[in-house]
Amino acid sequence: MLEQTQYTDIWANDNYLQFMYERLILMRELLSEQGSIYLHCDWHKSHQLRFLLDEVFGEANFVNEIVWKYNWASTVKKKFSQKHDTIFWYAKHPDNWIFNLDELREPYTEAQLKGYKRDARGYYTLDASGKKWYAHPKGQLPSDLFEIGIISRSAKERQNYPTQKPEALIERIIKASSNEDSIVLDCFVGSGTTAVVAEKLGRRWIVSDINKGAIHTTMKRIQKLGETQ
Ligand SMILES: C[S@@+](CC[C@H](N)C(=O)[O-])C[C@H]1O[C@@H](n2cnc3c(N)ncnc32)[C@H](O)[C@@H]1O
């Protein structure tokens, strides 16, 4: 029988870290040789989880600390408002991970292209010797700062699942570290965002969750996707 517990900070700290430690070990065993793991955490636990990840995956396999910067109407007045979460990316092996660079490039800003000229090949600037330097046609190199808004009240994708992540956030991660023949696993799938995005991107996927409501929401989203595709 599935448990009904909704996810909150239901563990005392040590138990929580033990719980995560055991699951991270299992996740490492399940990863392919080219596989990557992304762990999303907020500011309460990120420092401790980074230690755990170092221990399980090895410091040499740490790839990026991604800052997910979002906007929400904060009511915090006695300190700086928290407007970002952290996502740690570790690989199973150093330098053997998938990274689909061209799918992740970001548009240049107007400020970056200020002073650039344009010809048939694209935007360029001239150096002192008159040589043309072109901006990459697909955009600039992607950074570890993801600026992606949280799901608004009126968003179509909203499921009213308390910890639901935006599809755009998961899409960036799946595109970065998997190919069409890859299998994407999310063992804390919540409202089903990973399953939905993996399906849309043509990946195979496996998801799980201890909460019955999460399974129900995920199944409904996947069914709906099937009807609209
Ligand atoms: C932060 S939420 C995931 C949100 C998800 N990324 C989304 O977009 O909706 C974490 C999920 O982990 C699940 N969870 C907590 N403990 C679990 C366990 N022991 N095994 C499996 N799932 C668990 C919770 O039910 C919750 O849905």
The ligand as an SDF file (V2000), in Angstrom:
LIG
                    3D

 27 29  0  0  0  0  0  0  0  0999 V2000
   10.4370   18.3790   -3.9900 C   0  0  0  0  0  0  0  0  0  0  0  0
    9.2190   17.2150   -4.3930 S   0  0  0  0  0  0  0  0  0  0  0  0
    9.4900   16.9100   -6.1040 C   0  0  0  0  0  0  0  0  0  0  0  0
    8.8370   17.9200   -6.9990 C   0  0  0  0  0  0  0  0  0  0  0  0
    8.9310   17.5920   -8.4670 C   0  0  0  0  0  0  0  0  0  0  0  0
   10.2610   17.8820   -8.9860 N   0  0  0  0  0  0  0  0  0  0  0  0
    7.8580   18.3520   -9.2600 C   0  0  0  0  0  0  0  0  0  0  0  0
    8.1920   19.0640  -10.2240 O   0  0  0  0  0  0  0  0  0  0  0  0
    6.7020   18.2510   -8.9060 O   0  0  0  0  0  0  0  0  0  0  0  0
    9.8360   15.7910   -3.5790 C   0  0  0  0  0  0  0  0  0  0  0  0
    8.9930   14.5410   -3.7090 C   0  0  0  0  0  0  0  0  0  0  0  0
    9.6660   13.4800   -3.0300 O   0  0  0  0  0  0  0  0  0  0  0  0
    8.7060   12.5830   -2.5370 C   0  0  0  0  0  0  0  0  0  0  0  0
    9.3000   11.7200   -1.5010 N   0  0  0  0  0  0  0  0  0  0  0  0
    9.6030   12.0200   -0.2350 C   0  0  0  0  0  0  0  0  0  0  0  0
   10.1220   10.9540    0.3930 N   0  0  0  0  0  0  0  0  0  0  0  0
   10.1740    9.9560   -0.5120 C   0  0  0  0  0  0  0  0  0  0  0  0
   10.6220    8.5990   -0.4730 C   0  0  0  0  0  0  0  0  0  0  0  0
   11.0930    8.0700    0.6380 N   0  0  0  0  0  0  0  0  0  0  0  0
   10.5530    7.8600   -1.5830 N   0  0  0  0  0  0  0  0  0  0  0  0
   10.0310    8.3990   -2.7290 C   0  0  0  0  0  0  0  0  0  0  0  0
    9.5690    9.6650   -2.8160 N   0  0  0  0  0  0  0  0  0  0  0  0
    9.6530   10.4300   -1.7310 C   0  0  0  0  0  0  0  0  0  0  0  0
    7.6050   13.4870   -2.0160 C   0  0  0  0  0  0  0  0  0  0  0  0
    6.3670   12.8180   -1.9530 O   0  0  0  0  0  0  0  0  0  0  0  0
    7.6200   14.6340   -3.0670 C   0  0  0  0  0  0  0  0  0  0  0  0
    6.6390   14.4270   -4.0500 O   0  0  0  0  0  0  0  0  0  0  0  0
  1  2  1  0
  2  3  1  0
  2 10  1  0
  3  4  1  0
  4  5  1  0
  5  6  1  0
  5  7  1  0
  7  8  2  0
  7  9  1  0
 10 11  1  0
 11 12  1  0
 11 26  1  0
 12 13  1  0
 13 14  1  0
 13 24  1  0
 14 15  1  0
 14 23  1  0
 15 16  2  0
 16 17  1  0
 17 18  1  0
 17 23  2  0
 18 19  1  0
 18 20  2  0
 20 21  1  0
 21 22  2  0
 22 23  1  0
 24 25  1  0
 24 26  1  0
 26 27  1  0
M  CHG  2   2   1   9  -1
M  END
$$$$
